[in-house]
């Protein structure tokens, strides 16, 4: 009797849920990606996302591709909490530092074309106007920028820079202004001697790509977006792309009260000011299409991809970073990809070879600074990965 009563109560809810999910995916399927609506982890992933959006995270988007089950994508929460616009599979997500993998791929394509040598000093390619901001640039190679072994300081660690961002949150800054924050600082260690992640490295790579191609964003569009059919991926070459209606709003739990505020305008100014290390927005499945295309050799030769997956170690001797790729241990499994965090977003993109599975997830809550909601976002990420990989 209890079982019959449960079905009587649950069936309408299940039908409503299926209708809502169908509405979310209908437009998406029209873009010629066949989503597997019978994906075996769908219910558990929606349950995890909903638990965390109910706990204060504004919105979440996930995409998964596996050889076994094909494509799946799902969302919970809001893309714009103010008017309760639901997060959908069509929403554009901020990639933040995942953009570094695209930038590294662009540099490696230039390497394959013979236009750049990875072990040559950056002074060979970086305009003098920018070399002046780096100590001992003749000792730093392109490869050292790519794998963060250059020793160049992190611009976002500079108190003066952070002070300016916080005091003038809607004022864009130039690349020269960013580099000036490290111009008077010594290298953190002799170039090539160890690994230390620094966003400054990828600002410099974008400038090198500009010098070699005339426009690194146009080059990325022509050499990466178009060949892979990434029609829902946008970067600086698309005027006004940060004003696209499907781009999510961004939130930051400034007071750490579990009640995030809308900081969309500040997020956009930040993103539009960075080159190489940030800036790309796309749908969840387009992010996977990029990494999948990269891993399947559609962008780089096997030899070059092998260099990309040549890891440098951290201080404990663990593999940590390749050329624009982070080395992960996901539930004890080896994985490749990148993560990204901003004042109004957070995301991760990875490929797990043993499972032949790609995963992307994004949220529109800021994960750059510590707090209760960023901590929940990190817990959610771990639960989602566990649910997918187990």
ABEGO torsion letter per residue (X at the ends): XAAAAAAAAAAAAAAAAAAAAAAAAAAAAAAGBBBBAABAAAAAAAAAAAAAAAAGBABBBBBBBBAAAEBBBBBBEBABAAAGBBBBAABBBBAEAAAAAAAAAAAAAAAAAGABBAABBAAAABBAAAAAABBGAAABBAAAAAAGAAGBBBAAABAAAAAAAAABAABBBBAAAAAAAAAABBBABBBGABBBBBAAAAAAAAAAAAAAAGBAAAAAAAAAAAAAGBAABBBAABBGAAABAABBBBBBBAAGAGBBBBAAAAAAAAAAABBGABGBBBBAAAAAAAAAAAAAGAABBAAAAAAAABBBBBAAGBBABBBGBBBBBBGGBBBBEBBBBBAABBBBBBBBAAAGBBBBBBBABBAABBEAAAAAAAAAAAAAAAAAAX
